């Protein structure tokens, strides 16, 4: 099979790799329908994180189940599934508290820019869709693999809710979906801190009520002195490479 491997900063190759096999009865094998590059992939690509040995790339993905281990009960071959960027059992006390990425048995990014992929802890990691989605819906489902969950977690961690004001610092994929999450959670006012016009338009479409272009202390002051801002303001700051 072919897979994407980073050998060093700036050195990413598509190369032949061994086909994955079931190693544990909780594993599944899926054939990818969509995958993407995450902002966190850019840290090692730019040299900000060390690359000590070749590493398979990718941890955001969706695809069709090909094979499952004997202990997998929630999905079956032929199902279309969306996977999480960490494999988790979704049953330990950490998972049950809503922190699946810190699962006691988690396994890290799995090389999801390969053609087929072995997914550990499949019952806790993969979520099946109701039927097979149309081709044009798959990119939207891919957002549920990482960026929407991250944006939603940020909004929940910031205690966004009805009657509150939310400030989202950053306008990348996670930031924009944090805006969408704040809207879904009922925030009364949503401030998107953005300097990019086309992303500002998306933020407004997703539910932002205000755009703040200033940064640092000036941006904080502008947000706090917005007509409807109050002590109920909550902040969600996405992670990833800093943009201008």
WOZIVEN-V857730 format. One record per pair of residues at least 12 apart in sequence whose C-alpha atoms are under 8 Angstrom apart, sorted by sequence separation. I is the first residue (numbers start at 1). GAP is how many residues later the second one is. D is the distance in whole Angstrom. If there is no record, write none. Layout:
I:GAP:D, I:GAP:D
//
This chain:
2:12:6, 3:12:6, 65:12:5, 66:12:6, 88:12:6, 92:12:7, 2:13:5, 3:13:6, 64:13:7, 65:13:5, 88:13:7, 90:13:7, 107:13:7, 179:13:7, 2:14:5, 3:14:6, 64:14:6, 65:14:5, 86:14:8, 87:14:8, 89:14:7, 1:15:6, 2:15:6, 64:15:6, 65:15:6, 86:15:6, 88:15:6, 1:16:5, 41:16:8, 64:16:4, 65:16:7, 85:16:8, 88:16:8, 89:16:7, 166:16:7, 192:16:6, 1:17:6, 41:17:8, 63:17:6, 64:17:6, 88:17:6, 89:17:7, 190:17:7, 191:17:6, 192:17:8, 194:17:7, 195:17:8, 1:18:6, 62:18:7, 63:18:6, 88:18:5, 190:18:5, 191:18:6, 192:18:6, 193:18:6, 194:18:6, 195:18:5, 62:19:6, 63:19:7, 87:19:5, 88:19:7, 189:19:7, 190:19:5, 191:19:5, 192:19:5, 193:19:5, 194:19:5, 195:19:8, 38:20:8, 62:20:4, 86:20:6, 87:20:5, 189:20:6, 190:20:6, 191:20:6, 192:20:6, 193:20:6, 37:21:7, 38:21:8, 61:21:6, 62:21:6, 86:21:6, 87:21:7, 161:21:7, 166:21:7, 171:21:7, 189:21:8, 191:21:7, 193:21:7, 36:22:7, 38:22:7, 61:22:6, 86:22:5, 87:22:8, 160:22:6, 165:22:6, 168:22:8, 170:22:7, 171:22:7, 193:22:8, 35:23:7, 37:23:8, 60:23:7, 61:23:8, 85:23:8, 86:23:6, 151:23:5, 155:23:6, 162:23:7, 163:23:7, 164:23:5, 165:23:6, 166:23:6, 167:23:6, 168:23:6, 169:23:7, 170:23:6, 171:23:6, 176:23:8, 180:23:8, 183:23:7, 35:24:8, 36:24:6, 60:24:7, 85:24:6, 86:24:8, 150:24:6, 151:24:6, 154:24:7, 161:24:5, 162:24:4, 163:24:6, 164:24:5, 165:24:5, 166:24:5, 167:24:5, 168:24:5, 169:24:5, 170:24:6, 179:24:7, 183:24:6, 35:25:6, 36:25:7, 59:25:8, 60:25:6, 85:25:8, 151:25:8, 152:25:7, 160:25:7, 161:25:5, 162:25:5, 163:25:5, 164:25:7, 165:25:6, 166:25:6, 167:25:6, 168:25:6, 169:25:7, 171:25:8, 182:25:8, 183:25:8, 35:26:4, 59:26:5, 147:26:6, 148:26:6, 151:26:5, 152:26:6, 155:26:6, 160:26:8, 161:26:5, 162:26:6, 163:26:8, 165:26:8, 167:26:7, 176:26:7, 180:26:5, 193:26:8, 34:27:6, 35:27:7, 59:27:8, 147:27:5, 151:27:4, 155:27:6, 160:27:6, 161:27:8, 172:27:8, 176:27:6, 179:27:6, 180:27:6, 33:28:8, 34:28:5, 150:28:8, 151:28:8, 171:28:6, 179:28:6, 32:29:7, 33:29:6, 34:29:7, 148:29:5, 152:29:5, 171:29:8, 177:29:8, 179:29:6, 32:30:6, 33:30:4, 147:30:7, 148:30:7, 151:30:7, 152:30:8, 176:30:7, 32:31:4, 33:31:7, 31:32:5, 32:32:7, 87:32:7, 88:32:8, 89:32:5, 171:32:8, 191:32:7, 30:33:6, 31:33:5, 87:33:6, 88:33:6, 89:33:8, 90:33:8, 91:33:8, 148:33:8, 11:34:8, 30:34:5, 31:34:6, 87:34:6, 89:34:7, 90:34:5, 9:35:6, 10:35:5, 30:35:4, 31:35:7, 87:35:7, 89:35:4, 90:35:7, 8:36:8, 9:36:4, 10:36:6, 29:36:6, 30:36:5, 88:36:6, 89:36:7, 8:37:7, 9:37:6, 10:37:8, 28:37:7, 29:37:5, 30:37:7, 87:37:7, 88:37:6, 9:38:5, 28:38:8, 29:38:5, 87:38:5, 6:39:8, 28:39:6, 29:39:6, 86:39:7, 189:39:7, 28:40:4, 189:40:8, 27:41:6, 28:41:6, 84:41:6, 9:42:7, 26:42:8, 27:42:5, 83:42:6, 84:42:7, 8:43:6, 25:43:8, 26:43:5, 83:43:5, 7:44:7, 8:44:8, 25:44:4, 26:44:7, 28:44:8, 82:44:6, 83:44:6, 6:45:8, 8:45:8, 24:45:7, 25:45:5, 26:45:5, 27:45:7, 81:45:6, 82:45:5, 7:46:6, 8:46:7, 22:46:7, 25:46:5, 26:46:5, 81:46:5, 82:46:7, 7:47:4, 22:47:6, 25:47:7, 81:47:4, 82:47:8, 6:48:6, 7:48:7, 75:48:7, 80:48:6, 81:48:6, 5:49:6, 6:49:5, 74:49:6, 79:49:6, 80:49:6, 195:49:8, 5:50:5, 6:50:6, 59:50:5, 72:50:7, 73:50:7, 79:50:7, 5:51:4, 6:51:7, 58:51:7, 59:51:6, 61:51:6, 72:51:6, 75:51:8, 80:51:7, 4:52:6, 5:52:5, 57:52:8, 58:52:7, 59:52:6, 60:52:6, 61:52:8, 75:52:8, 79:52:7, 80:52:6, 3:53:7, 4:53:6, 57:53:8, 58:53:5, 59:53:5, 75:53:7, 79:53:7, 80:53:8, 3:54:8, 4:54:8, 56:54:7, 57:54:5, 58:54:4, 59:54:8, 56:55:5, 57:55:6, 58:55:5, 55:56:8, 56:56:8, 57:56:6, 167:56:8, 56:57:8, 57:57:8, 178:58:7, 82:59:7, 82:60:7, 85:60:7, 84:61:5, 85:61:6, 175:61:8, 82:62:7, 83:62:5, 84:62:6, 175:62:7, 82:63:6, 175:63:6, 165:64:6, 174:64:6, 165:65:7, 174:65:8, 167:66:7, 169:66:7, 172:66:8, 165:67:6, 166:67:5, 167:67:6, 168:67:6, 169:67:6, 170:67:6, 164:68:5, 165:68:4, 166:68:5, 167:68:5, 168:68:5, 169:68:5, 170:68:6, 164:69:6, 165:69:6, 166:69:6, 167:69:6, 168:69:6, 169:69:7, 164:70:8, 166:70:7, 168:70:8, 160:74:6, 159:75:7, 62:76:8, 158:76:5, 35:77:7, 36:77:7, 158:77:6, 35:78:6, 158:78:6, 62:79:7, 32:80:8, 62:80:6, 155:80:8, 61:81:6, 155:81:6, 32:82:8, 60:82:7, 154:82:5, 32:83:6, 62:83:7, 154:83:7, 31:84:6, 32:84:6, 61:84:6, 154:84:8, 31:85:4, 32:85:7, 60:85:5, 30:86:6, 31:86:6, 60:86:6, 29:87:7, 30:87:5, 151:87:7, 29:88:6, 30:88:7, 29:89:5, 30:89:8, 28:90:6, 29:90:6, 27:91:7, 28:91:5, 27:92:6, 28:92:7, 27:93:4, 28:93:8, 26:94:6, 27:94:6, 28:94:6, 26:95:5, 27:95:5, 20:96:7, 22:96:7, 24:96:8, 26:96:6, 19:97:7, 20:97:6, 21:97:7, 26:97:7, 20:98:6, 34:104:7, 33:105:8, 34:105:7, 4:107:8, 35:107:7, 3:108:8, 34:108:7, 4:109:6, 3:110:6, 4:110:6, 3:111:4, 2:112:6, 3:112:6, 1:113:8, 2:113:6, 1:114:6, 1:115:8, 43:198:7, 42:199:7, 40:200:6, 39:201:5, 40:201:7, 39:202:6
//
